[in-house]
Amino acid sequence: MKEFTVENVAAAARREDGLRIVVMGPSSSGKSTVGRALAEHIGTSFIDGDDLHPAANVAKMAAGKPLDDGDRMPWLRVIGRALHAQQDIVIACSALKRDYRDAIRAEAPDAFFAELVTDRAVLEQRMRTRLDHFMPASLLDSQLETLEPLEEDERGVRVSASGDVPTVVSAIAAATGE
């Protein structure tokens, strides 16, 4: 995992015009749960990126078909615009590839990414027990094949999501100086 010191990452995360955090990772990594808890912890708003998908994307995934870049890029631009539109915000978004994060940064250059790192077995178990989500467990492998972890030159932090939610939130908050 990308190593960080609280001082270095917090300075990179906080900007004069606000804090824009993307909680990222594959389906079932805990993005929505951690994102909501993080937003509450730092006293800001939260948007679940899944709610910004166009109906065609949701229908495609619900049918067990993975999205391609043509499906994702317009959605990622919407995520970026939503980040840019608010001074302080947390958005949950898979942002699996560097290109996807670059598309978000094109709209919100100061975005800070918190990658939730979880092993495949945990993800699969979580996906199989979720009854109210459009993403079927059959798409897990496509998510993991697409995943490109945060790189050293990207603003963000990789955090183990194997702990409880308060522990994960505390790690992200420490990395952002909150």
N, C-alpha and C positions, 0 to 999 in steps of 0.2 A: 504494500500500500504506500501511497505517497506520504512521506513523512512531513511534518510541519511543526513549527513552534507557534505557540499561541500568539506571540507578539507579531511575528512576520505575517501570518495569514490574516490576523485581525486587521492589520494596517492595510492589507491588500483588499479586504472585503468591504470595509467602511469607506464610503465616499461622501463628499460634502452634500451631494444631492440625494442621499438615501442609501438604503441597503436593499438590493434586489437579489434574492436567493432562489435558485432552482434546485429542488431536491430531486435527484435523478437516480435512475437504475432500472433494471428490468421489471416487468410486471410481477407484483407480489413481493417486491423488496421492502415495501413499507412506505413508499413515497407519500401517499395521501395521509396516512396515520401520523408519520413523523412530521410532514409538512404542516398539518393542522396544529399539532402540538408545538412545533417550533414557532409558528406565527403567534400562537397564544403566549408562549414564553417571552417573546420579544415585543409583544404588543402591536402586531401589525396584521394586515389582512392576508387571507389565503385564497388561492384559486387552485382547483384541481384541473390540471391540463386536460384530463379526459373529458371534462365538461365543455371544452373548446373544440373538440373534434367535430368535423362535419358529419352529418348523419350517414353519408356514404362510407366514411372510414369506419364508423361503429358497426355498420351492417357487414362490411367486409370482414372485420375481425370476428364478429359474432358468428360468421359462417365458417370460421376456421382458416381464413386466408390471411397471410401476413401482409401488412402494408408495404408498398414499395416507396422509393424516394419521391416519386410523383405524387403519392398520397400524402406523404409526411411534410414535404417542404412548405406548402401553404399553411398547414397547421402550425409548424414551427415558427413561421413568421408572425402568426397571430399570438403565439406564446411570447415572442420577443416584444411585440407591440404592447401586450398586456403588462409585461415587466416595465417597459419604458414609461408607460402611462402613469405609474404610481411611484411615489417617492420611496416608500418602504413596503415590500411585498414578498411573500413566499409563494412560489408556484411549484406544484408537483408535475414533473414531465419526464418521460423516459430519457430523452436526450442521449440515446445510446451511442451515437457515432460523433466523432470530432466534427464532421461536416454538419451534423444536426446542431451541435452546440455553436458552431460558427454561424449558422443561420439565425439562431437566437441572438447571438452577440451582434449580428449585423443590425438588429433593431434595438438592442439594449447592450451597448458595449461594456457596461460595467457589471454585467451579470456575474454572480458568484455561484459556482456549482458545488453542491454537496452530494457526492456519489455514495449511495448506500450499497455496501458490499455484503453479499449474502451467498451462501453456497446453493448449488442446484437443488439438492434434496429438500432444503427448507422452502425454496421457491415453489417447487412442484407440490409439496404438501399444502402450502398456503393456497395455491391456485385451485387445487382439487376441493378444498373446503369452502371456497368463496362461492356463494350461490347467487349473488346479486351483481355480478360483473360480466361484461360482454367478452372479456378475453379468456378463451378456453386454454386449458393446460396443454393442449396439443401445439400451441404456438410458443411454448417456452423455449424450445431449442432454437427457433428462429431468432428469438430475442437474444439469447446468449451468443449465437453466432454473429449477430450484428454488434454486440457490445464492444466498444473501444473505451477502456478505462481512461479517466482523466490523465492528461499528460502533464509533465513538470511545468510546462510554460502556460498552462491554463490556470486562471484564477479559480481556485476551489480546493476542496479537501475530499479525500476518500475516508469514509467512516464505516467501521464494522457495524452492521445492522443486526448482529446476533444478540446484542444485549437488549434490555427492556427499553421501551420508548423514552423514558426520562433520561436514561444514560446516553442514548443516541442523540437526543435533543441537546443535552449538555455539551457533548463533544462538538456538535455543529456550532452551537452558540459560542463556545470558547474560541473556536476557529474564526468566528466573525467578530469577536470582541463584545458580544452581547451577554 
